[in-house]
Amino acid sequence: MTQLSICMPSNRPWSKSRGSIESALAYAERTGARLIVSDNSRDPEKRAHLQNLSPNLRYWDSPSDDASGNWMEALSLADTPFVLPMGDDDEIHFSEGETPIDLSALPDDVVGVRPQTQIWTADAGVCRTECFTIEGRLPQERLLEFSQKAMGNNSIYYSIYRSSIFVPLLRFFTQAHPTNGGYCDWSHSFALLTAGKMLHDPSLIYRYDLGAWTTAESIAAMASKLYEKAGLPADSEKFANLLRFLDVHIFTLRPSLSLTPAERGGVLLMNGRLALAPFLRNVQTNAGDYDEVVHYLAELIGQEQDIQSIFHLAVLMTDCIKPGLKDGYVRFFREAQNA
């Protein structure tokens, strides 16, 4: 039985996505995996090349014009126990001499397997390789471990995950999140790690193309674009930790996430420590960046001990980012009760 589907939502034309797609197909044919390309580029050359190219490739002419819709198109076509999200500017390769992990034999407490992640730029080539694992026994321990090991880089997102965990999370996010923003990938990674450990497969190399995310100036510009594309002000990066706190908190409340009450409570507290606490410190340190309502609510949060009360105050603060965002988060919170 095929265990893995490589899911690639693709918007680039054939001339710019060819290297990524051919690398993924070569890996699929080598390992028996399946490559799913959900293509909304409307490029006839690309369609002509990929239709009926290989039994290991499923090409889908996606009707969705937006990125999130195309992403869900790709995931909806996966019927394997594991999925690997992949960008159409990245590449994957098989590392000769290495033995792949047997996905069918993974213990239940493992949510996924990360590759050797090569951080790559067109100018410098491979800048570094990341292959750390996340093996804390408790979910809150895994969140802390990830926070300490990630060092500001979320490359672990492009890993192999159990479909039963990854697909429902992304579906809930796409259907219910108030912004559906591309900046939410950190929240996804933290949420996925609450569900299990992350091991390492040295036979899989994932070359992650940094693209324009290379200098402080370009990173700031790219981040601004992500927030603007999500309908938020360009300077919303200053609220990044607040938004991550809210997202991970709501993801953790889903009944479908198999946690004991004690584990769930531990995750909520750890999430507050890792995301909300740094935000509150930033409000104090860079007071001029925030209005008086943010300062007032931050003071109230500082006086609270109950994590749910803290969460509700944090939701109120989102209207300081964009009027009406609070109502979106209230709906998101309510939808989580049935997810």
C-alpha positions as CSV (number, residue, x, y, z in Angstrom):
1,M,0.0,0.0,0.0
2,T,1.3,3.5,-0.9
3,Q,2.0,5.3,2.4
4,L,2.8,8.8,1.2
5,S,1.3,11.5,-1.0
6,I,3.5,14.6,-1.8
7,C,1.0,17.4,-2.1
8,M,2.0,20.3,-4.2
9,P,-0.4,23.2,-4.9
10,S,1.2,24.9,-7.9
11,N,0.6,28.3,-9.4
12,R,3.9,28.9,-11.2
13,P,4.2,28.2,-14.9
14,W,6.0,25.2,-16.2
15,S,9.2,27.1,-16.8
16,K,9.4,28.1,-13.1
17,S,8.0,24.9,-11.5
18,R,9.6,22.2,-13.6
19,G,12.6,21.6,-11.4
20,S,10.4,21.2,-8.3
21,I,7.9,18.9,-10.0
22,E,10.5,16.7,-11.7
23,S,12.5,16.3,-8.4
24,A,9.3,15.3,-6.5
25,L,8.3,12.9,-9.3
26,A,11.8,11.3,-9.3
27,Y,11.5,10.8,-5.5
28,A,8.0,9.4,-5.8
29,E,9.1,6.9,-8.5
30,R,12.1,5.9,-6.4
31,T,10.2,5.3,-3.2
32,G,6.7,4.3,-4.4
33,A,5.1,7.5,-3.2
34,R,2.5,9.5,-5.1
35,L,2.9,13.1,-6.2
36,I,-0.2,15.2,-6.4
37,V,0.1,18.5,-8.3
38,S,-3.0,20.7,-8.0
39,D,-2.3,23.3,-10.7
40,N,-4.0,26.6,-11.0
41,S,-1.4,28.3,-13.2
42,R,-3.6,28.0,-16.4
43,D,-0.4,27.2,-18.3
44,P,-1.2,24.9,-21.3
45,E,2.4,23.9,-21.6
46,K,2.5,22.7,-18.0
47,R,-0.8,20.7,-18.4
48,A,0.5,19.1,-21.6
49,H,3.7,18.0,-19.9
50,L,2.1,16.6,-16.8
51,Q,-1.1,14.9,-17.9
52,N,-0.7,11.1,-18.0
53,L,3.1,11.5,-17.4
54,S,3.6,8.8,-14.7
55,P,1.5,6.4,-12.7
56,N,3.1,8.0,-9.6
57,L,1.8,11.4,-10.6
58,R,-1.8,12.7,-10.2
59,Y,-2.1,16.0,-12.1
60,W,-5.2,18.1,-11.2
61,D,-6.3,21.1,-13.2
62,S,-7.5,23.0,-10.2
63,P,-10.6,25.2,-10.4
64,S,-9.5,27.3,-7.3
65,D,-7.8,30.6,-8.1
66,D,-6.8,31.4,-4.6
67,A,-3.8,29.8,-2.8
68,S,-5.7,28.3,0.1
69,G,-8.4,26.8,-2.1
70,N,-5.8,25.2,-4.3
71,W,-4.0,23.9,-1.2
72,M,-7.2,22.2,-0.1
73,E,-7.7,20.8,-3.6
74,A,-4.3,19.1,-3.4
75,L,-5.0,17.7,0.1
76,S,-8.5,16.4,-0.9
77,L,-6.9,14.2,-3.5
78,A,-4.6,12.5,-1.0
79,D,-5.9,9.0,0.2
80,T,-2.7,7.8,1.8
81,P,-1.9,7.6,5.5
82,F,0.8,10.3,5.3
83,V,1.2,13.6,3.4
84,L,4.1,15.8,2.6
85,P,3.3,19.5,1.8
86,M,5.7,20.9,-0.8
87,G,6.1,24.3,-2.4
88,D,6.5,24.5,-6.2
89,D,9.8,26.4,-5.8
90,D,11.4,23.7,-3.6
91,E,12.9,20.4,-4.4
92,I,13.1,17.0,-2.8
93,H,15.7,14.3,-3.4
94,F,16.6,10.8,-2.1
95,S,19.9,10.6,-0.2
96,E,21.8,7.6,-1.5
97,G,23.1,5.2,1.1
98,E,20.4,6.1,3.6
99,T,17.5,3.8,4.7
100,P,14.0,5.4,4.6
101,I,11.9,5.2,7.7
102,D,9.1,2.7,7.4
103,L,6.0,5.0,7.8
104,S,3.7,2.0,8.3
105,A,5.6,1.0,11.5
106,L,5.7,4.4,13.2
107,P,4.4,4.4,16.8
108,D,1.1,6.1,17.5
109,D,2.7,8.9,19.4
110,V,4.6,10.1,16.3
111,V,2.8,12.7,14.3
112,G,5.4,12.9,11.5
113,V,8.9,12.6,10.1
114,R,11.1,15.5,9.1
115,P,13.6,15.4,6.3
116,Q,17.1,16.8,6.0
117,T,16.0,20.3,5.3
118,Q,18.5,22.3,3.2
119,I,18.0,26.0,3.5
120,W,18.9,27.3,0.0
121,T,19.2,30.5,-1.9
122,A,20.0,31.1,-5.6
123,D,23.0,33.2,-4.7
124,A,24.6,31.1,-1.9
125,G,23.3,27.6,-2.6
126,V,22.8,25.5,0.6
127,C,23.2,27.9,3.6
128,R,22.6,25.3,6.3
129,T,20.9,21.9,6.9
130,E,18.4,21.3,9.7
131,C,17.4,17.9,10.9
132,F,16.4,18.3,14.6
133,T,13.7,16.1,16.0
134,I,11.0,16.9,18.5
135,E,10.7,14.0,21.0
136,G,9.2,15.4,24.2
137,R,6.8,12.9,25.9
138,L,4.2,15.5,26.8
139,P,2.7,17.9,24.2
140,Q,3.7,21.0,26.2
141,E,7.2,19.7,26.4
142,R,7.2,19.4,22.6
143,L,6.1,23.0,22.2
144,L,8.9,24.2,24.4
145,E,11.4,22.0,22.6
146,F,10.3,23.3,19.2
147,S,10.6,26.9,20.4
148,Q,14.1,26.3,21.6
149,K,15.3,24.4,18.5
150,A,13.6,26.3,15.7
151,M,15.7,29.5,16.1
152,G,13.3,31.6,14.2
153,N,13.0,29.3,11.2
154,N,9.8,27.2,10.5
155,S,11.4,24.8,8.0
156,I,10.0,21.8,9.9
157,Y,6.5,22.6,8.5
158,Y,7.6,20.9,5.2
159,S,7.7,17.4,6.7
160,I,5.8,14.2,6.4
161,Y,2.6,14.1,8.6
162,R,-0.2,11.7,9.4
163,S,-3.0,12.6,7.1
164,S,-5.5,12.1,9.9
165,I,-3.9,14.9,11.9
166,F,-2.7,17.3,9.1
167,V,-5.7,17.4,6.8
168,P,-8.4,18.1,9.5
169,L,-6.2,20.9,10.9
170,L,-5.7,22.5,7.6
171,R,-9.4,22.1,6.6
172,F,-10.6,23.6,9.9
173,F,-8.1,26.5,9.4
174,T,-9.2,27.2,5.8
175,Q,-12.9,27.0,6.6
176,A,-12.9,28.9,9.9
177,H,-9.9,31.2,10.4
178,P,-10.7,34.9,10.3
179,T,-7.9,35.8,7.9
180,N,-6.7,32.5,6.4
181,G,-3.3,34.2,6.2
182,G,-0.1,32.8,5.0
183,Y,1.6,34.1,8.1
184,C,-0.1,31.3,10.1
185,D,2.4,28.6,9.3
186,W,4.0,28.9,12.7
187,S,0.7,28.3,14.4
188,H,0.2,25.2,12.2
189,S,3.6,23.7,13.3
190,F,2.9,24.3,17.0
191,A,-0.5,22.8,16.6
192,L,0.8,19.7,14.8
193,L,3.4,19.1,17.4
194,T,0.8,19.0,20.2
195,A,-0.5,15.8,18.4
196,G,2.8,13.8,18.6
197,K,6.6,13.6,18.2
198,M,8.6,14.4,15.1
199,L,11.3,12.0,14.0
200,H,13.9,12.3,11.3
201,D,14.3,10.5,8.0
202,P,17.9,11.0,6.7
203,S,17.0,9.5,3.3
204,L,14.7,12.5,2.4
205,I,16.3,15.8,1.5
206,Y,14.0,18.8,1.2
207,R,15.6,21.8,-0.4
208,Y,13.7,24.9,0.9
209,D,14.1,27.9,-1.3
210,L,14.3,31.0,0.8
211,G,13.6,33.2,-2.2
212,A,13.3,36.8,-1.0
213,W,13.5,35.9,2.7
214,T,17.2,36.5,2.9
215,T,17.9,40.0,4.4
216,A,16.3,41.9,7.3
217,E,14.8,44.4,4.8
218,S,13.4,41.8,2.4
219,I,12.1,39.7,5.3
220,A,10.2,42.7,6.7
221,A,8.8,43.5,3.2
222,M,7.7,39.9,2.6
223,A,6.1,39.8,6.1
224,S,4.2,43.0,5.4
225,K,2.9,41.5,2.1
226,L,1.7,38.4,3.9
227,Y,-0.4,40.4,6.3
228,E,-1.7,42.8,3.7
229,K,-2.7,39.8,1.5
230,A,-4.6,38.4,4.6
231,G,-6.5,41.7,4.8
232,L,-4.5,43.1,7.8
233,P,-2.5,46.3,8.1
234,A,1.1,46.1,6.7
235,D,2.6,46.6,10.2
236,S,0.7,43.7,11.8
237,E,4.0,41.9,12.4
238,K,4.2,43.6,15.7
239,F,1.1,41.6,16.7
240,A,2.5,38.2,15.4
241,N,2.9,36.6,18.8
242,L,-0.6,37.7,19.9
243,L,-2.1,36.2,16.8
244,R,-0.1,33.0,17.2
245,F,-1.2,32.7,20.8
246,L,-4.9,32.9,19.8
247,D,-4.5,30.5,16.9
248,V,-2.7,27.8,18.8
249,H,-5.1,28.2,21.8
250,I,-8.1,27.7,19.5
251,F,-6.5,24.8,17.6
252,T,-5.8,23.1,21.0
253,L,-9.5,23.3,22.0
254,R,-10.7,21.1,19.1
255,P,-12.3,17.9,20.6
256,S,-10.8,15.9,17.7
257,L,-7.3,16.5,19.1
258,S,-6.7,13.5,21.4
259,L,-5.3,15.1,24.6
260,T,-6.2,14.4,28.2
261,P,-7.6,17.4,30.1
262,A,-4.3,17.7,31.9
263,E,-2.4,17.7,28.6
264,R,-4.7,20.2,27.1
265,G,-4.4,22.5,30.0
266,G,-0.6,22.1,29.9
267,V,-0.5,23.1,26.2
268,L,-2.7,26.2,26.8
269,L,-0.4,27.4,29.6
270,M,2.8,26.7,27.6
271,N,1.4,28.5,24.6
272,G,0.7,31.5,26.7
273,R,4.3,31.4,28.0
274,L,5.8,31.0,24.5
275,A,3.6,33.4,22.5
276,L,1.7,35.8,24.7
277,A,4.3,36.6,27.3
278,P,6.8,37.8,24.6
279,F,4.1,39.9,23.1
280,L,3.3,41.6,26.4
281,R,7.0,42.3,26.9
282,N,7.2,43.9,23.5
283,V,4.2,46.1,24.4
284,Q,6.2,47.4,27.4
285,T,9.5,47.7,25.6
286,N,8.1,49.4,22.5
287,A,5.3,51.3,24.0
288,G,5.0,53.8,21.2
289,D,4.1,51.1,18.7
290,Y,0.7,50.3,20.4
291,D,-2.3,52.4,21.3
292,E,-3.8,53.0,24.7
293,V,-6.4,50.2,24.3
294,V,-3.6,47.6,23.8
295,H,-1.8,48.9,26.8
296,Y,-4.9,48.8,28.9
297,L,-5.8,45.3,27.9
298,A,-2.2,44.2,28.4
299,E,-2.3,45.5,32.0
300,L,-5.5,43.5,32.6
301,I,-4.0,40.4,31.2
302,G,-1.0,40.9,33.5
303,Q,-3.3,40.8,36.5
304,E,-5.1,37.6,35.4
305,Q,-4.3,34.0,36.4
306,D,-6.9,32.1,34.5
307,I,-5.8,31.2,31.0
308,Q,-9.3,31.3,29.5
309,S,-9.9,34.8,30.9
310,I,-6.5,35.8,29.5
311,F,-7.6,34.4,26.1
312,H,-10.8,36.4,26.1
313,L,-8.9,39.6,26.8
314,A,-6.5,38.8,24.1
315,V,-9.4,38.3,21.6
316,L,-10.6,41.8,22.5
317,M,-7.2,43.2,21.6
318,T,-7.5,42.0,18.0
319,D,-9.9,44.9,17.2
320,C,-6.8,47.1,17.7
321,I,-5.2,45.4,14.7
322,K,-8.3,45.7,12.5
323,P,-11.8,46.7,13.5
324,G,-14.1,43.6,13.3
325,L,-11.3,41.1,13.7
326,K,-12.5,40.3,17.2
327,D,-15.8,39.0,15.8
328,G,-13.9,36.8,13.4
329,Y,-12.0,35.3,16.3
330,V,-15.2,34.7,18.3
331,R,-16.6,32.8,15.3
332,F,-13.3,30.9,15.0
333,F,-13.4,30.0,18.7
334,R,-17.0,28.7,18.4
335,E,-16.3,26.6,15.3
336,A,-13.5,24.9,17.2
337,Q,-16.0,23.3,19.6
338,N,-17.2,21.2,16.7
339,A,-13.9,20.5,15.0
